[in-house]
Amino acid sequence: MSEPLNFQSIIMTLQDFWAKQGCLIWQPYYTQVGAGTMNPATFLRVLGPEPWNVGYVEPSIRPDDGRYGENPNRMQMHYQFQVILKPDPGNPQELYLKSLQALGIDPRQHDIRFVEDNWESPALGAWGLGWEVWLDGQEITQYTYFQQAGGLILDPVSVEITYGLERIAIALQGVSSFRDIQWSPTLTDGDINIQAEQEHSKYYFEIADVERLRQMYDLFEAEAKACLDRGLVLPAHDYVLKCSHTFNVLDTRGAIGVTERQALFGRMREVSRRVAEAYLDQRQRLEFPFLSESNGEAQVLKGQRPAAPGVSRPEANANATAPLLVEIGTEELPAGDLEAALEQLRARLPRLLEELRLAHAELYILGTPRRLLIHVEALAAMQTDLEQVIKGPPAKRAFGPDGAPTPAAEGFARSKGLALSDLQVREMDGGRYVVAVVRQVGRAALNVLAEALPGLIAGLRFEKSMRWNSSNVPFSRPIRWLLAIFGAGETCQVVPFEYAGMASGDTTRGLRFRQPEEQTIRSPQEYYEFLAGQGIVLDPQRRRAGISNQIERLAAEIEGVIPEDPDLLAEVTNLVEAPTALRGTFDPHHLKLPREVLISVMKKHQRYFPVLSAGGSGEEMLPYFIAVRNGDGQGLEVVTDGNEHVIRARFADADFFVREDLKQPLEDYLPRLDTLTFQTKLGSMLDKSRRIMRLVDDLASRIGLGEAGRKVALRAAELCKADLATKMVVEMTSLQGQMGRYYALQSGETSEVAQAIFEHYLPRFAGDQIPGSRPGLVVGLADRLDSLVGLFAADLAPSGNKDPFAQRRAALGLVQILIGMDLEFDLRLALSLAGMHLPIAASQESQQAVFEFIVERLRNVLLERGARYDAVEAVLAAQANNPAGAARAVEPLEAWIARPDWHTILPAFARCVRITREFRQRFPVDEGRFAEPSEQALFQALTTAEAMDRAAGSVDDFLSAFLTMIPAINQFFEDVLVMAEDERLRHNRLGVLQRIAALAEDVADLSRLEGF
Amino acid sequence: MSEPLNFQSIIMTLQDFWAKQGCLIWQPYYTQVGAGTMNPATFLRVLGPEPWNVGYVEPSIRPDDGRYGENPNRMQMHYQFQVILKPDPGNPQELYLKSLQALGIDPRQHDIRFVEDNWESPALGAWGLGWEVWLDGQEITQYTYFQQAGGLILDPVSVEITYGLERIAIALQGVSSFRDIQWSPTLTDGDINIQAEQEHSKYYFEIADVERLRQMYDLFEAEAKACLDRGLVLPAHDYVLKCSHTFNVLDTRGAIGVTERQALFGRMREVSRRVAEAYLDQRQRLEFPFLSESNGEAQVLKGQRPAAPGVSRPEANANATAPLLVEIGTEELPAGDLEAALEQLRARLPRLLEELRLAHAELYILGTPRRLLIHVEALAAMQTDLEQVIKGPPAKRAFGPDGAPTPAAEGFARSKGLALSDLQVREMDGGRYVVAVVRQVGRAALNVLAEALPGLIAGLRFEKSMRWNSSNVPFSRPIRWLLAIFGAGETCQVVPFEYAGMASGDTTRGLRFRQPEEQTIRSPQEYYEFLAGQGIVLDPQRRRAGISNQIERLAAEIEGVIPEDPDLLAEVTNLVEAPTALRGTFDPHHLKLPREVLISVMKKHQRYFPVLSAGGSGEEMLPYFIAVRNGDGQGLEVVTDGNEHVIRARFADADFFVREDLKQPLEDYLPRLDTLTFQTKLGSMLDKSRRIMRLVDDLASRIGLGEAGRKVALRAAELCKADLATKMVVEMTSLQGQMGRYYALQSGETSEVAQAIFEHYLPRFAGDQIPGSRPGLVVGLADRLDSLVGLFAADLAPSGNKDPFAQRRAALGLVQILIGMDLEFDLRLALSLAGMHLPIAASQESQQAVFEFIVERLRNVLLERGARYDAVEAVLAAQANNPAGAARAVEPLEAWIARPDWHTILPAFARCVRITREFRQRFPVDEGRFAEPSEQALFQALTTAEAMDRAAGSVDDFLSAFLTMIPAINQFFEDVLVMAEDERLRHNRLGVLQRIAALAEDVADLSRLEGF
């Protein structure tokens, strides 16, 4: 390579490259868009059946990414080069990688990776699955298989390749910031664009007038609709884009709350859907002109794999065995999908072989992101035979007294294709029957496998699947080759089948960019040797262990340790085929950033392992990170440099946020909360935090908080949402609460207040910790109660799968906290208190609905602990209003149910309940009216039980007390006719039984139990 | 040439070409712009001293050009390729022409022309001078030297080259419509863009919501200002662009009237100016970074002409003569400027040579659009000597009685550097004086010319001049070479001088694309032969005659004639160096279009000669046109094809308009007039036409219109503005009235009404016809009266040079009609009638101001006819209220003034006037009080004169009557003391004189005459 390409030459080279691949070269769109996807050359052309191949530059505006020109690679405007290939040409990854080579990127000197990154545009009703492409840790391209746009399923699927041109230029030119990118021979990107970065950032963050922008949004939307009403697609789409940009600016101004965001997305999505439908109608009316015009044209794109030639299938020796090797070659599988696929194969393959009656020795299920491998040792070449005994008529009907076959026997034999002489008589089912013994002779494994393997692959399930070609088969990611050989060397045969438009064959592929990339395989031995030669570690366990060793060694070299993080290790293991770890450094100055920020950035964004100091508290971070590349040590310095550049930019970004945020104390962010809408009817986030304060005030004493604690809680409530207005949290929402705590401490708040701010979000996810302090607890309760009661009152209860405000999580958190802290709590009272602070009325019905919604979560929590369904129901019927109590009650109840004498306890109680159940009236008991001694005795036992010291809601106390009465109860029912003619007697007896039944009140409704 | 380039390859080729010329390759802007000029890469970067060379595509949106995809080359969106070269590289035209060759355009096979087309953006406060570049009659490029942007003078000037890519592709690919342009190997422009053309056209013309767009405009403007208030340049500029696009859409919807347009332009210009100033400030604060960075970089662009090497200057022989040849080589001069330059040279050169004391034989001043030639035969090689006689003291003071010189003589001699003996005594100025005779010896012509020629060139004046390089010298168009040789052959010398950054030399250039393009010239003979060899006709008269012959011959071949049109012929003559006429045809079907449309399109847009049938009425048009190319016959078919394509598109466009317009009767356009604002305070054009109707009603009887005529006038008034809402008139405003007449006839109106609609605009320009019918006249009067009275009442009287509503023309027209039709008219009454219909009050002051404004025009009209100033004043003082009367009166008055006895007439009248002038009171005359016979006689003469039959306002009648009284007047003043002691006598005599003075009332105020 001579001089690296300048920026404009990169663009011209890509135009030229893709033009030669048959793409139409198009131009940027004439209105501000966040991405080339929004250009109608993508958004509309991906719809419908017509082929479309296009490439174009798109200056992409993302107000939120404005950094005043200070970040090395984050800008309010960046340049994309967008490519759409429709339909999938069969080898889009290879084409893409060739384009990188055309730009002068030598792949052997770099680490090029496809890292799962799915894409969704809520505004456009569009989504797709794919990857970020990483060049030395830097995302340089977004590569997506479009599945849906404008709410419409795409068929065929389009491949979208979106290059981030500045990122590529930075890597190519070896500069450290977009400002230094050589744009032309004489000018840099900074020379021509820095002013725009500074000014637009300032405009978007500080100046754009919220009121005016809202008006613009409405006007644009109205025009879009007016256009649609008249059937105009493109003008409507233009206005959708204007809405979208205006929304982005409003968002950057911090003017859009969570709920308003949903509403606006909904509005945009709706119009986008109409646009998409109208476009499709239009093309249909035109009879999809590109279908005919460029028939086969799209297929000119190379790489469509020809079907494998027919393979001869010699008869197999009945006792012979041979190894089976099946490799499903894919584009890079997401880590989770790889895991899932391997698990499913491990579970299903043995079952499948058994069903197929194929004997075998050892099974191996291995895999990397690019391949799933099945290796069966010594697989029988033939199925075992199958003998089936089919029952016919009874022997006495089949043969006459003379032993001669009757017409019944003849018919049966004929129907089974047997001679009469083949029929046998057997004892079965308690009689003697004529049977036909049908023998199914085993078929050749080759044929059986050829039939069965497609089903095995098709049976794999993933969290999200995609389609990519005309087969419309769904899979985690596109399947690009299928290796399936049976036997080894001379006897090796291809197991011939087709799946997802691919024919099986006997070639595999090596590590990308290693030579040779393709290889014919004639035996497992050859296969393993070839992959090993490529540095590929097929076995995930070995891969993990290898990575673990490497990273620990690299950490040890600098006296560091890697904190335990099995999830991260597992993910990284599934991201590479040939792992080589590398250690990079970053400016120690960044260590001043909050630890959570550093770790979040390293892990979430980059899948790097952070390094802690081996000495000291073990909490001190070192200015290093460890990354794992895919490939060997070649060019490792370049790769390391690249990764260091990335983390530098990432930390610079975080640093920018935190520095900006610290310019004022946390308290000063409160006014900004007023611009964040929580929900239209419920006001801003500021309104919400004020309500939280009032509710905290109501609840504090009720949960036993003293004056000091109450003050902490009130201050924490006041500040609990303030960090939502800080830049760092706007950027990484997952840091909410953590940043609140950090900023609170930096702002001079007490550590209790800071902690409570953090804790009020707990638990954030399943298995997360719960608040450790009462102030944190009460703020968390108040927050959730306010959300739930408010949203229900605003008629926004979750329905079906829709839960945009995460109310399920809120209710669940509420329940988990109460249970976790074993806190007595009057849920109905709390709900009604919350309702009183709302700006809208919370009706009885809505309060009841919230209550039931929360109880539903409580029910799930209890059931998920493994409790008996009926026990849970019994407890909830009585104690749902106090979740902690309910939780406490279930286990004891189950213990009672498990008692051997339960069959005497429950019926005794049941008799008392059943007979009284129909009466709503409570009958007073008059001791003077007892007619029988057993009445008297029962009443005695009752008053004794009633007098016992019982903890509220305690199942044990209740049942222990009841237990003492059982003999008296049984005697009573033996001696006494409760429903006596004499009304006074009757009522008196019912009164006693009612008081017995009442013992269970607020404990459990035993009538819900099985056996009641 | 193999396959012609497809559209995307054209773009990529241009990117590549200009990148190689050192241009930065930039991208289209992210908001809708009407042209690449609006991209900040042009609008801002052309400001200030920094070099900037850039090239980029710009999809340019012009809502008004939407044709629903039906026009071959007019679209709401077309693609520009924009190039900016700053500073001027010295050879931008050559670079441009090379880029066309890179695209595969063989210039020898085509007619490539630079046709004057100056550019102005009222919204951006920008203008420049330059050309349309024509390829076979088709405008393919706009080529401009930017002089000003954002209201700021540009220094250095930028060269802007704007390619119209579709036009180029159409020519290159030989297709007939943008729809057929091959965009990529498989898809056409139509395939991918037709839907956009149809839909956006529909949106812009039919659907865009005027109210919402107005709101958007205001919001955008407010944001722009908010940005500027905070010092942000680029975000403000973005919003200016959004304003501009929104304005264009509103305009296309027909929602913007003439006056509102001015107001909106003013608003946008103001913001643009602020943007430009803020940008410049910003760059200044940054110390103009590109100045240092790319020092000399801009100069890499080739073609800067080195200064000519020094030329030796041998002493010339005193009596020798030699030919002088000076050629100023330029980029293509506008036709008018060429004419003007030749005229000025013809006038000045002889004077200059005389001043320089250079004798010469014949002078030739010749020229073509690319060269101005001075050829002087036998120019003296040396100046003639100069003898100056300088007057000293009187001889008697210079020499004593003894004849010895006095100190006065000595001092005089010393001061002139002479010896005493050199002094002479001469008779002069009526005395004898000492004189010094000073002799200035002639210098070599070469030196004198070298000093004088720059001044000669600098003295040339043009209607508009431009600067182009760092010399900042203004000229009509850039000067690119200076040939200046004196002598021929062996003795030929370059006259060495520099001008406008160019050094003179001895080379000329031939016709573009002919070989050789450059040629050394050593004599006039060589020069003429070289140019003749190139086909260049230097002499404009010969060129004109040649063209005339060619076009007549071509017309005769198809039995046609060319209608006389000296202006067109003169213009075409000045557009070419080597004229070759060609005849093209068009679809006879277009002959159905109104004749005015056909001719306007041919002449105004294309400078084609229309062809009339030689037989018949001489009015019948033939489906042919004749164009004149620059060059010889090579490729003439291609050139003809190209021109035919152009006229086809032009006519298709006109046809589109007319067809669209005829879809409804003219009357139905009236409601649309309500959306055309005439002026905010004065309402819409519909309001205006209703006022015109009412005023016509008022005026009809007053100008003697009968009932039938009145009805015609009222109907015409109602419809007179309707055509403003038609597409054809929106497109070519100059057709207003003409289209009105045409559409009226097509809509079934009577021919009288149609004619009146047309005539109400008459006269449209100096020398135009005036209305031929009374209805046309009265509508025209009413229209103008309403405009004038209304605009003055709205405080919008013209001031200084500003006359945005063309009120001067309106007033002038009013006067011209009244005079032209010799119509008695009470102007004040008419003004007050007009005032009564206005929606706002027309105060006395404003009425008076209008009156004076009109009278001012009347004065000019009368003066321009050559009338005496005092006669005009005298008449206007009495008859301004009736312009026709005033006009009638002036000439007779002048005739009287010219009479030999005028010196007796005027004083007689003056005596009567002067003595009575101070009395405001009118004294009654009592015959009984006459004290003297001459009083009685005068009174007798007076009553006789008063009784004479006089036409109103007639000067002749008045003065003829007065003439009879003169003897009596003279006698009276001899005999009578007017100012008698006796008051009654005095008053009686004054009364008589007052009645004499009163004879002039409503005729002329003779006191305004010289000699009064």
Interface residues (C-beta under 8 A of the other chain):
Chain A: Q8 S9 I11 M12 Q15 D16 A19 G22 C23 L24 I25 Q27 P28 Y29 Y30 T31 Q32 V33 V57 P59 I61 M77 Y79 W183 S184 P185 T186 L187 D191 I192 Q195 A196 E199 H200 K202 Y203 E206 I207 A208 D209 R212 Q215 M216 L219 A222 E223 A226 C227 R230 L232 V233 L234 P235 Q282 P289 F290 E293 S294 E297
Chain B: Q8 S9 I11 M12 Q15 D16 A19 G22 C23 L24 I25 Q27 P28 Y29 Y30 T31 Q32 V33 V57 P59 I61 M77 Y79 W183 S184 P185 T186 L187 D191 I192 Q195 A196 E199 H200 K202 Y203 E206 I207 A208 D209 R212 Q215 M216 L219 A222 E223 A226 C227 R230 L232 V233 L234 P235 Q282 P289 F290 E293 S294 E297
